[in-house]
Amino acid sequence: MIRRFRCPVETKKELVAEVMAGYRTEVVAKRHGLSPKTLRVWVRQYRDEVGEIMARKRKSEEQLIQDAARLKELEEKYQEALKLLGEKEVEINILRELVKKNHPEWKNWQ
């Protein structure tokens, strides 16, 4: 008896979109636990209907790339701010020591 792979049409279209995006049919089929022959049938069946799914995936990938670039930019700004903060802390400590040295009467000055 042949085992049928039942899944929603939307899932089938997602798998077809993966194949249409350039992944090998055998790889996609193996990754999702179905026969490459079944996936080829779905590709023929839904080839014209996956444009919207592919556009959505492309948009999602572009957003991911933009987010990664923004994250890198924010990390660089954060590191620069930490560096500046460290420099300011050193300056404050130097000035405190000078005040203590020049004005010993201010012992409790923080």
C-alpha positions in Angstrom: 0.0 0.0 0.0 1.3 3.4 -0.9 1.7 6.0 1.9 0.2 9.3 0.9 1.8 12.5 2.2 -1.0 14.8 3.2 -0.4 18.4 4.0 -2.2 21.7 3.4 -1.9 23.3 0.0 -0.1 26.3 1.5 2.6 24.0 2.8 2.9 22.4 -0.6 3.3 25.8 -2.2 6.0 26.7 0.4 8.0 23.6 -0.6 7.5 24.4 -4.3 8.7 28.0 -3.6 11.9 26.5 -2.1 12.5 24.5 -5.3 11.7 27.5 -7.5 14.2 29.6 -5.4 17.0 27.3 -6.6 17.2 24.4 -4.1 17.4 20.9 -5.5 14.2 18.9 -5.5 15.9 15.9 -3.8 17.3 18.1 -1.0 14.0 19.8 -0.2 12.2 16.5 -0.4 14.6 14.7 1.9 14.6 17.6 4.4 10.8 17.4 4.7 10.6 13.7 4.6 8.8 13.1 1.3 9.5 11.5 -2.0 11.3 13.6 -4.7 8.7 12.4 -7.2 5.9 13.8 -5.1 7.6 17.1 -4.8 8.2 17.2 -8.6 4.5 16.6 -9.1 3.7 19.5 -6.8 6.2 21.7 -8.6 4.4 21.1 -11.9 1.0 21.6 -10.2 1.7 24.8 -8.3 4.6 26.4 -10.3 2.4 29.3 -11.4 0.9 30.0 -8.0 4.0 30.5 -5.9 4.9 34.0 -7.1 3.3 35.6 -4.1 5.1 33.3 -1.6 8.4 33.9 -3.3 7.9 37.7 -3.3 7.1 37.5 0.5 10.2 35.4 1.1 12.3 37.8 -0.9 10.9 40.7 1.1 11.5 38.9 4.4 15.1 38.2 3.3 15.7 41.8 2.4 14.3 42.9 5.8 16.6 40.5 7.5 19.6 41.9 5.6 18.6 45.5 6.6 18.1 44.4 10.2 21.5 42.8 10.3 23.1 46.0 8.9 21.3 48.1 11.4 22.3 45.8 14.2 26.0 46.0 13.1 25.7 49.8 13.0 24.2 49.9 16.5 26.8 47.6 17.9 29.5 49.9 16.5 27.9 52.9 18.1 27.5 51.1 21.4 31.2 50.2 21.4 32.2 53.8 20.6 29.9 55.0 23.5 31.5 52.6 25.9 35.0 53.8 24.8 34.0 57.4 25.4 32.4 56.6 28.7 35.6 54.9 29.8 37.7 57.9 28.8 35.3 60.2 30.7 35.6 58.0 33.8 39.4 58.3 33.6 39.2 62.0 33.2 36.9 62.4 36.2 39.2 60.3 38.4 42.2 62.4 37.3 40.4 65.6 38.1 39.3 64.2 41.5 42.9 63.4 42.4 44.0 66.9 41.4 41.3 68.4 43.5 42.3 66.3 46.5 45.9 67.2 46.0 45.4 70.9 45.6 42.6 71.2 48.2 43.3 68.7 51.0 40.5 70.3 53.1 38.0 68.7 50.8 38.6 65.1 52.1 35.0 64.0 51.9 34.5 65.4 48.4 33.4 62.7 46.0 
